[in-house]
Amino acid sequence: MHIIIVGYGNVGKTLTSELTGEGHNITVIDKKQELVEEAGNVQDVLGVCGNGVSASVLYEAGVDSADLVISVTGNDELNLLISVIAKRAGGSSCSTIARVAQSVFQQEAGLLRKEIGISLLVNSELEAAHELARLIKYPAALEVTSFAKSRIEMMKLPINEGHKLAHTALKDIKSVIGYDLFIGMIERDDEIIVPNGATVLKPGDMIWVVTSAKDAMQFLKKTDFLSTKVKNVMMVGGGETSVYLTKLLSAMDIQVKIIENDRARCEHLASELPNAVIINGDGTDVNLLGEEDIYGMDAFVAWTNIDEENVMLSSYVKSISKAKLMTKVHRVNYDEILKSMNIGSILYPKKITSDYILRYVRALENGMGSNVETLYRLRDGRVEALEFIVSEDAKDYTGRPLMELPIMRNVLICSIMRKGTVFTPSGVDTLECGDSVIVMTTYRGMNDLRDIFR
């Protein structure tokens, strides 16, 4: 597809990298000449220096032949305006995506799509809140992703020293825990392992497991991963993500305490979040954290706009409590350092936003020959987890036991949903038309279920 990206900031750079990697034709628009030159030199894409609101700039970028315009500047209103102008200039064949952060635009999403033709509004704050809520719901998990309209969950879980699965071969798991656990991938140091029955789990491994959302809590309990249910959460930082998250957690009957330094913001939070406790103060003040009972918290969210402050806070809380830690970080180049610090779940807002947009792009491609329903990139894009729908085009592979199919190496079929029922497939199971199939692979760029076969 020909895709125009307006705004070459953190999200724009991430999207450009991911979409060019998938073979799309990308043109970048930004007002800063140095960023346009960077896009050309570093990512080898076309760039136009100018204001994306200008129709002439959009035409220079090729909007009249574009399949999609993505506006990800730092200004909500500007993104909406760019999308409107791009839709008019590009015509009915051009889809548009606008990134927004303010809740008022989220509330009017239906109207904006219907009346002015914006294809998708991406609320980065809301998406981050949903990801945080999933992590709090499953406290043992370091990452959680959802498939099949949230009916299937994929979780990243640590194998710690002393865990009953440590030093166990995958083929022996059922005899050890009495539960048939499917592991789609193992992270061991910097190595990615697509396992087989003889693979032995080691302390320090990170395993990716797939289960139905309905059975997730039972699965965690039976596999000795169930931590105490989270009953209370402390957040430092009272931005829009904290507002969305508090509302999600209140619906889960979880008590929330927010520490925010700005008094006016605290007054707004208090009026909007009557069920939360709002404290006006410095979240880096260890005395304040102690007074607000950080020691008794089940989960802690460091969500200020300063990376170093968030990392410092999580490191400190780790030293004094057993709370589940979630830390906001903008700079991806901190990734290797943070891995060694072991401070729980690290969340990158720009990655959350770009992943959401990438899933929409893949869905858009369904009308252009792609069969991917959902896509997640794991471990810096080294692994893909995809959801395919088995169509009539794949009938050569239906009705036959999986053990007889020519499935490529480093490809695992992790889960199948058939008529609403989720199950982990064995070698004697078959694929049938209409099935939703979850696949993990180290290959990139698969667009159809048939791509997994030799």
C-alpha positions in Angstrom: 0.0 0.0 0.0 1.0 3.6 -0.5 0.9 5.2 3.0 1.5 8.8 4.0 2.6 9.4 7.6 2.2 13.0 8.9 4.5 13.6 11.9 7.9 12.1 12.2 8.2 12.0 16.0 8.5 8.9 18.1 5.3 7.2 16.9 5.9 8.3 13.3 9.4 6.9 13.3 8.3 3.6 14.7 5.4 3.3 12.2 7.7 4.1 9.3 10.2 1.4 10.4 7.5 -1.2 10.8 5.5 -0.5 7.7 8.5 -0.2 5.4 9.6 -3.6 6.8 6.3 -5.0 5.6 6.9 -3.7 2.1 4.6 -0.7 2.1 5.5 2.4 0.1 5.9 5.2 2.7 6.0 9.0 2.4 6.7 11.1 5.4 5.5 14.7 6.0 7.0 16.8 8.7 7.5 20.6 9.2 11.1 20.1 10.3 13.6 19.7 7.4 16.1 17.8 9.6 13.4 15.1 10.4 12.5 14.8 6.8 16.2 14.3 5.9 16.5 11.7 8.7 13.6 9.8 7.3 15.3 9.6 3.9 18.8 8.9 5.2 17.9 6.4 8.0 14.8 4.7 6.7 15.2 5.3 2.9 11.7 6.7 2.4 10.4 9.7 0.6 9.9 12.9 2.6 8.1 16.1 2.2 8.9 19.2 4.3 5.7 21.1 5.1 2.5 21.4 7.1 0.3 18.3 6.7 -2.8 20.5 6.9 -1.9 22.0 3.5 -3.6 20.3 0.6 -0.7 21.2 -1.7 1.8 19.5 0.7 -0.5 16.4 0.8 -0.7 16.4 -3.0 3.1 16.7 -3.2 3.2 13.6 -1.0 0.9 11.8 -3.4 -2.4 11.8 -1.5 -4.4 11.4 -4.7 -2.9 7.9 -5.1 -2.5 7.0 -1.4 -4.4 4.1 0.2 -3.9 5.5 3.8 -3.0 8.7 5.5 -1.9 8.4 9.2 -1.6 11.6 11.2 0.4 11.2 14.4 1.6 14.7 15.3 1.5 15.8 18.9 -1.7 17.9 18.4 -5.1 16.3 18.5 -6.9 19.0 16.6 -4.3 19.1 13.9 -4.4 15.4 13.4 -8.2 15.5 13.0 -8.0 18.4 10.5 -5.3 16.7 8.5 -7.4 13.6 8.3 -10.4 15.6 7.1 -8.4 17.3 4.4 -6.6 14.1 3.4 -9.9 12.3 3.0 -11.3 15.1 0.7 -8.1 15.2 -1.3 -7.5 11.5 -1.5 -11.1 10.5 -2.3 -13.1 7.5 -1.2 -10.3 5.0 -1.7 -8.1 6.8 0.8 -8.5 5.7 4.5 -7.4 8.0 7.3 -6.2 7.5 10.9 -5.8 10.2 13.5 -4.0 9.9 16.8 -5.8 11.7 19.7 -5.3 11.8 23.5 -8.1 13.9 24.8 -11.1 12.0 26.1 -13.6 14.5 24.5 -12.6 13.2 21.0 -12.9 9.6 22.1 -16.5 10.3 23.2 -17.3 11.7 19.8 -15.5 8.9 17.9 -18.7 7.6 16.2 -19.7 11.0 15.0 -16.2 11.8 13.7 -16.1 8.6 11.7 -19.6 9.0 10.3 -19.8 12.7 9.6 -16.2 13.6 8.5 -15.1 10.2 7.3 -12.1 9.4 9.6 -11.5 5.7 9.4 -9.9 5.2 12.8 -9.3 7.3 15.9 -6.3 6.0 17.9 -6.5 7.2 21.5 -3.0 6.4 22.8 -3.9 7.1 26.4 -6.8 4.7 26.3 -4.9 2.0 24.6 -2.2 2.3 27.3 -4.8 2.1 30.0 -6.2 -1.1 28.5 -2.8 -2.7 28.4 -2.2 -1.7 32.1 -5.6 -3.1 33.1 -4.7 -6.5 31.5 -1.5 -6.6 33.4 -3.2 -5.8 36.6 -5.9 -8.4 36.0 -3.1 -11.1 35.5 -0.5 -10.0 38.0 2.0 -12.8 37.3 2.2 -11.8 33.6 4.8 -9.3 32.3 3.0 -8.9 29.0 -0.5 -9.8 27.9 -2.0 -9.7 24.4 -5.5 -10.6 23.2 -6.8 -12.3 20.1 -10.2 -13.4 18.8 -12.0 -10.3 20.1 -10.4 -10.9 23.6 -11.5 -14.5 23.8 -7.9 -15.7 23.7 -5.0 -14.4 25.9 -1.3 -14.7 25.3 0.9 -14.1 28.3 4.5 -13.7 29.0 5.4 -15.4 32.3 8.7 -15.8 34.2 10.2 -19.2 35.2 11.8 -18.4 38.5 14.1 -20.6 40.5 11.9 -22.9 42.6 9.0 -22.8 40.2 7.6 -26.3 39.7 8.2 -26.1 35.9 11.9 -25.2 36.3 14.1 -28.0 34.8 11.1 -29.7 33.3 10.9 -30.8 29.7 7.8 -29.6 27.8 6.6 -33.2 27.1 6.6 -33.8 30.9 4.6 -30.7 31.9 1.2 -32.4 32.2 2.6 -35.1 34.5 4.2 -32.4 36.7 1.3 -30.0 37.1 -1.7 -32.1 35.8 -2.4 -29.5 33.2 -1.6 -29.4 29.5 0.2 -26.2 29.0 1.0 -24.9 25.5 4.2 -22.8 25.3 4.6 -21.0 22.0 7.9 -19.4 22.6 10.7 -19.2 25.1 13.0 -16.1 25.7 16.3 -17.2 27.2 18.8 -14.3 27.6 18.9 -12.8 24.1 17.9 -16.1 22.4 14.4 -16.8 21.0 13.5 -20.5 21.2 10.6 -22.1 19.3 10.3 -25.1 21.5 9.5 -28.8 21.0 8.6 -31.6 23.5 12.3 -32.2 24.4 12.9 -28.5 25.3 13.7 -28.1 29.0 12.6 -25.0 30.9 15.4 -23.2 32.9 15.2 -20.7 35.7 15.3 -17.2 34.2 13.3 -18.3 31.1 10.4 -16.2 29.9 7.7 -18.3 28.4 4.8 -17.2 26.2 1.6 -19.2 26.8 -1.8 -19.2 25.1 -5.1 -19.8 26.9 -8.7 -18.9 26.5 -9.7 -15.8 28.4 -12.5 -17.8 30.1 -10.0 -20.3 31.6 -7.1 -17.9 32.2 -7.4 -17.6 36.0 -7.9 -21.4 36.4 -4.9 -21.9 34.1 -2.7 -19.5 36.2 -3.7 -21.3 39.4 -3.1 -24.8 38.1 0.3 -23.8 36.7 1.4 -22.2 39.9 1.5 -18.7 38.4 -1.5 -17.2 40.2 -0.4 -14.3 42.4 -2.7 -12.7 44.9 -5.5 -10.9 43.2 -4.8 -7.2 43.0 -7.0 -5.2 45.3 -5.3 -1.8 45.4 -3.1 0.2 43.0 -1.0 3.3 43.5 -0.2 5.5 40.5 2.2 8.4 40.3 1.1 10.8 37.6 -2.4 12.0 37.0 -2.6 12.2 33.2 -5.3 11.0 30.9 -4.0 7.4 31.0 -4.5 7.4 34.8 -8.0 8.6 34.4 -8.9 5.9 31.9 -7.1 3.2 34.0 -8.9 4.3 37.2 -12.3 3.9 35.5 -11.3 0.4 34.2 -10.0 -0.7 37.6 -13.1 0.7 39.4 -15.2 -1.6 37.3 -13.0 -4.5 38.5 -13.6 -3.4 42.2 -9.9 -2.4 42.6 -9.1 0.6 44.8 -7.0 3.3 43.3 -4.7 6.0 44.8 -3.2 8.7 42.5 -0.3 11.0 43.5 -0.1 14.1 41.3 2.1 17.2 41.8 -0.2 19.7 40.1 -2.9 21.0 42.4 -5.3 22.1 39.7 -5.0 18.7 38.1 -5.7 17.1 41.4 -9.0 19.1 41.7 -10.0 17.9 38.2 -9.2 14.3 39.1 -11.1 14.4 42.3 -14.2 15.6 40.5 -13.9 13.1 37.6 -12.8 10.1 39.7 -15.0 10.1 42.9 -14.1 6.5 43.8 -10.3 7.2 43.8 -8.1 8.7 46.4 -6.2 11.8 45.0 -3.1 13.1 46.7 -1.5 16.4 45.8 2.2 15.8 46.3 5.6 14.8 44.9 5.5 11.1 44.0 9.3 10.9 44.3 9.1 11.8 48.0 9.8 8.6 49.8 8.2 9.9 53.0 4.9 10.6 51.1 5.0 7.1 49.6 5.4 5.7 53.0 2.6 7.8 54.5 0.3 6.6 51.7 1.1 2.9 52.5 3.2 1.9 49.5 4.2 -1.1 51.5 0.6 -2.4 51.4 0.0 -1.9 47.7 -0.6 -4.8 45.3 0.4 -2.9 42.2 2.4 0.3 41.5 2.2 2.3 38.2 5.0 4.9 37.5 3.4 7.1 34.8 5.0 10.5 34.9 6.3 12.1 31.7 9.9 11.7 32.8 11.5 8.3 32.0 14.3 8.6 34.6 11.8 9.5 37.3 9.6 6.5 36.5 12.5 4.1 36.5 13.8 5.4 39.8 10.4 5.1 41.4 9.9 1.5 40.3 13.4 0.6 41.4 12.7 2.1 44.8 9.3 0.4 45.2 10.8 -2.9 44.2 13.3 -2.6 47.1 10.5 -2.0 49.7 7.4 -3.9 48.5 6.2 -6.9 46.6 3.9 -4.8 44.4 3.5 -5.6 40.7 5.4 -2.9 38.9 4.5 -1.1 35.7 6.8 1.6 34.3 6.2 4.1 31.5 9.3 4.7 29.3 9.4 6.8 26.1 13.0 6.1 25.0 13.4 2.7 23.4 17.2 2.9 23.6 16.8 2.3 27.4 15.5 -1.2 26.6 18.7 -3.2 27.2 19.5 -1.3 30.4 16.0 -1.8 31.8 16.0 -5.6 31.1 18.9 -6.0 33.5 17.1 -4.0 36.2 14.2 -6.4 36.5 11.6 -3.8 37.4 8.5 -5.6 36.1 6.5 -4.6 33.0 8.0 -1.8 30.9 5.5 0.0 28.7 6.4 2.2 25.7 3.4 4.5 24.8 4.7 5.0 21.3 4.9 1.2 20.7 1.4 0.7 22.1 0.1 3.3 19.6 2.1 2.0 16.6 1.1 -1.6 17.3 -2.6 -0.6 17.4 -2.3 1.2 14.1 -0.3 -1.7 12.6 -3.2 -4.0 13.5 -5.6 -1.7 11.6 -3.3 -1.6 8.6 -3.3 -5.4 8.5 -7.1 -5.5 8.8 -7.3 -3.0 6.0 -5.1 -5.3 3.9 -7.7 -8.0 4.3 -9.6 -6.3 1.6 -6.5 -6.4 -0.6 -5.6 -10.1 -0.3 -4.3 -10.4 3.3 -5.9 -12.9 5.7 -4.4 -11.5 9.0 -7.0 -10.6 11.6 -4.6 -9.6 14.4 -0.9 -9.1 14.6 1.5 -8.6 17.5 5.2 -8.1 17.3 7.2 -9.5 20.2 10.9 -9.1 21.2 11.6 -6.1 19.0 9.9 -7.6 16.0 11.9 -10.8 16.1 8.7 -12.9 16.7 5.2 -12.4 15.3 2.0 -13.7 16.8 -0.8 -13.7 14.2 -4.4 -14.5 14.0 -5.7 -16.0 10.7 -9.2 -17.0 9.7 -9.3 -20.3 7.8 -10.9 -19.5 4.4 -12.0 -21.6 1.4 -8.7 -20.7 -0.2 -7.0 -22.9 2.4 -9.2 -25.9 1.8 -6.1 -28.0 0.7 -5.1 -27.9 4.4 -8.4 -28.4 6.1 -9.8 -31.7 7.4 -6.3 -33.2 7.7 -4.5 -33.9 11.0 -2.0 -31.2 11.8 0.8 -33.9 12.1 0.3 -34.6 8.4 0.5 -30.9 7.2 3.8 -29.5 5.8 4.1 -26.8 8.5 7.3 -24.7 8.2 10.0 -24.9 10.8 9.8 -22.2 13.5 6.0 -22.0 13.1 3.7 -23.1 15.9 -0.1 -23.3 15.8 -0.9 -22.2 19.4 -4.6 -22.1 19.6 -7.8 -22.6 17.5 -11.2 -21.1 18.1 -14.1 -23.0 16.5 -17.6 -21.8 16.8 -16.7 -19.8 20.0 -14.9 -22.7 21.6 -11.1 -22.3 22.2 -8.8 -25.3 22.4 -5.1 -26.1 22.2 -4.5 -28.3 19.2 -2.7 -31.6 19.2 -1.3 -33.4 16.2 -4.6 -35.2 15.5 -6.6 -32.1 15.4 -7.6 -30.5 12.1 -8.2 -27.0 10.6 -11.7 -26.3 9.4 -13.1 -23.4 7.4 -14.1 -20.5 9.7 -11.6 -21.4 12.4 -9.7 -18.6 14.0 -6.1 -19.8 14.3 -3.3 -18.3 16.4 0.2 -18.8 15.1 3.6 -17.8 16.5 6.6 -17.6 14.2 10.1 -16.1 13.8 9.2 -15.3 10.1 8.0 -11.8 9.2 5.5 -10.6 6.6 3.0 -13.6 6.5 -0.3 -12.4 5.0 -2.2 -15.6 4.7 -2.6 -18.9 6.6 -1.2 -20.7 3.6 2.1 -18.9 4.2 2.8 -21.2 7.2 3.1 -24.3 5.0 6.1 -25.4 2.9 
